[in-house]
Amino acid sequence: MFSNFRKETGIFLLLLGLCIVVAILNPRFISATNLQNTARLIGMYGIFSLGMGLVIMTGGIDLSVGSVFALLGVLLSMMLVDWHVSPPLAVFAIILAGMILGSIHAFFISRVNLQPFIVTLCGLLFYRGIARFIANDETKGFGDAAGVESLKQIGVGNFLGVPIPFLILLVLAGLLWVALHRSIYGRYIFAMGRNEEAVRYAGINTRRLIASVYIVSGALAGVASLVIAFYTNSVSPSSHGNFFELYGVAAAVLGGCSLRGGEGSVVGILLGAALLQVLQNLVNLLGIPSSLNFAVMGAVILIGVTADQLLSRRHTA
């Protein structure tokens, strides 16, 4: 707990310092419009970063997130526009579909004993291909389908001036914080990330534990897919959600989640997601070519992993 607090404090100070620097370099950073847009993006990316962080805490990884967004986005558009499914039912179906995909990952990882990297890499390719097939490789949108305008508020709306995606993130983060940091379930998650074999010998059903993690992550991906689809207002099956899994990994690693498993916190992931979006905002406000976005993200992941490695060596020395 003390280690997590130190990491969270360090990330917060880094975030605060970066915000001050960006505000000095470009005062538009602290404008109401920019802060609102940044909060919306933090909410959007933070939701699925929580799921990614949870998976990483167990020593796993999920490379399929971006393709999941493409598949679920296409299905959402088809349900609302082509099949005329009622909006509440469509929302429920998308979240359920995310959970089903998570359970499929869990089956191959916990029952067939395949590596999470391989399972989710195959998912990345498979879901993208299915999305392109069922959409005939055409961009899907929402048009003027009945009930969609009100449903779009999930992605673009505000409540008392606060972006709805950010509020959704806070609610989900609160629930996950209780589950991880104030329950036996959370202790099992961290213990499994440190030593799965020891947890198994302690009489804990690690298969069910792994399954629960990937199902929760799938549910969070389902919620995020709704927010992202309504935010973009269109879904191109070949590019929608491309590389989003890297944003999730970067946010989790920046937030103190160790890729070896067994470490991390909900607050840290939130700070990591915020830091990543402030960095992206810095690139935009300073007129740095957008083509360097991925270079910035790659550098951030490298710095985070390097820092984690150095700290782990210091603790074990």
Secondary structure by P-SEA (a helix, b strand, c coil): caaaaaaaaaaaaaaaaaaaaaaaaccccccaaaaaaaaaaaaaaaaaaaaaaaaaaacccccaaaaaaaaaaaaaaaaaccccccaaaaaaaaaaaaaaaaaaaaaaaccccccaaaaaaaaaaaaaaaaaaaaccbbbbbcccccccccccccccccccccaaaaaaaaaaaaaaaaccccaaaaaaaaaaacaaaaaaaccaaaaaaaaaaaaaaaaaaaaaaaaaaaaccccccccccaaaaaaaaaaaaaccccccccccaaaaaaaaaaaaaaaaaaaaacccccaaaaaaaaaaaaaaaaaaaaaaaaac
